[in-house]
Structure formats: C-alpha cells, structure tokens
Amino acid sequence: MGIPESQLEVWSHQGSIKQSAATYHSIKDALETASAAYHGKNYQVFLQGSYGNDTNIYSESDVDVVIRLDDVYYTDLTSLSPEDKAIYDQARIPATYAYDQYKKDVIKALTDRFGSDVKVGDKAIAVAANGSRRKADVIAAMQFRHYWNFKSSQDAQYTEGICFFNGAGERIANYPKQHSQNLTAKHQDSNQWLKPMVRVLKNIRSKLVDNGTLQPGVAPSYFLEGLLYNVPNDKFSSSYADAFVDAINWIQNEADKTKLVCANEQYYLLRSGAPNCWESADADTFINASIDLWNTW
C-alpha cells in the first residue's frame, strides 16, 4: 500500500525556524565578543547542518555553528606535483596560533556567556538548551585548503573548507559551504523537491528509530542529504509517494553506489572505514528498513 501521501506531506514540513534563528544569533553574538582572545583576527561564524540547509524537522533541535579562523590554515598537498610541493614548502610560514589554544579561546568565549551550559565533546562544543534557546553544537575550526597547484603564494589553486581535531587529535576536514551551496542548487534544479524529500527521509528515519527497527546514528542527516543529492532530477515528480519510490528504485537498481558522492562533491558518499563517508552497510540497513516500512505500512 505504501505510506499515505498525507503522512508524507506532513513529514515534508520544516521544523522550528524562529527558535533556531534566535539560538544561532545568541551563539554568534557570544563568539563575536570583543573580549575573545581571537578578536581582531580574521574569522567567520556560519551555520552548517540541517537548520543551515533548511532540512531540519520538528524532532531535530540542534543548531550547528562553525567558527572558522582564517589567519591559520591546514593543507592537503597530495594533489600537488613534486615541483609545486617544493615551492609550497619554501613559501610556507609556520603558524604562531596553535589549534589547541584557539579552541580553548572559543570555549572561554562561550563559557563567559553561557556558563555551565557549555560542555566540550569529542568533536563539538555543546551549548545546552535553556529556556527558549535550543541546543547548539559549535565547531572550532580553522581554514583547510586542498591544493591543486602552487606556483607562488599569489598563484595557487585550492578548494577551501574547514578542519578541526577530535579528542584523539585526529584531523577532520570537510566542506560545509560547498555542501550547502550544492544542496540549494540541486533543490532549485529539482523544482524545489529535494529539501522536502530530505525531510521526509529524516522523518522515516525517526519512525524507524522509534519503533526499534533502526539504531540511532546509523543514518546521519548529512548522509541522507548526500543520498538524495545523487538522485536524478527527473525522479522528483508530482507527489511525495512517487518521488520516494522513484528515488529508492533508482538508488537500488540503477545507481553505481561506489560512485555516489557527498553533496560537497569532495568525498565519495559510501565507503567503509573512511571518516568522511557513510558506512556502506549502514546505508544498506537504512534503505532496506525504509523499504520494509513502506511495504508494511
């Protein structure tokens, strides 16, 4: 029978906007305080995640915020020729503001404003919900550059992203602005079906978790956005039911899953053991559980 169109339409709606916006502005204001140790340096505060991409649903409460320091950057030089790498090494100027100190300064700026509501996690700095403020996760990041060529400091090509370090000291690099820009472009090209369909998938995930069919964490929102990003525009049609069936059928029967990409187009979507990719087995678990939910509704 399938999930009724009326239910899918409800699931397509965006979650809280005003409360999330107010939360973001309060976090941004705290980070941009003139008393912060990094005040006067070049940095940006911006949204990432579901609220920033307009794909948040009612059951999602977190507001994801990035503060990216641009005066210091980390690099991926694997695409440079030996000659270009030698030129880069000669031109490189070592940073004097270490990441660990920068993160401490970000934590202090947040703690000065929000006190004991601030908790440091493995990757993000969490600011707990309080009153009308929603929970926020803040990433203290530095600029990341994947260089493609380097002839001089003024003559170089690179893809710009963010990077940060987890509790084990492992560097994590990602490209949230490309992710957001590409999702928005795909949304427009699909006649504005993409983002509502992402919200439908997220609500299906919530339903599966609630009924015990799916373990929490198996299908992160970021990867669900990436999954639908790969679906051809003509699969998003005149109803949510048709769009779901056509998208899932394409993924299962037509797509080369090894070539699916994340929405930032910098990483493959499905790989095992890769920190920036969705575990292939987890993706299969989610897709198969979604199909079963559809077929047994």
Sequence and secondary structure as in RCSB ss.txt:
>XXXX:A:sequence
MGIPESQLEVWSHQGSIKQSAATYHSIKDALETASAAYHGKNYQVFLQGSYGNDTNIYSESDVDVVIRLDDVYYT
DLTSLSPEDKAIYDQARIPATYAYDQYKKDVIKALTDRFGSDVKVGDKAIAVAANGSRRKADVIAAMQFRHYWNF
KSSQDAQYTEGICFFNGAGERIANYPKQHSQNLTAKHQDSNQWLKPMVRVLKNIRSKLVDNGTLQPGVAPSYFLE
GLLYNVPNDKFSSSYADAFVDAINWIQNEADKTKLVCANEQYYLLRSGAPNCWESADADTFINASIDLWNTW
>XXXX:A:secstr
  S HHHHHHHTS   SHHHHHHHHHHHHHHT TTSTTTTS EEEEEEHHHHTT   TT   EEEEEEEEEEEEE
E TTS HHHHHHHHHH    SS HHHHHHHHHHHHHHHHGGGEEE SSSEEE  BTTB  EEEEEEEEEEEEEEE
EETTEEEEEEEEEEE TT  EEEE HHHHHHHHHHHHHHTTT HHHHHHHHHHHHHHHHHTTSS TTSS HHHHH
HHHHTS GGGS SSHHHHHHHHHHIIIII  GGG B TTSSSBSB SS TTSB HHHHHHHHHHHHHHHHH 
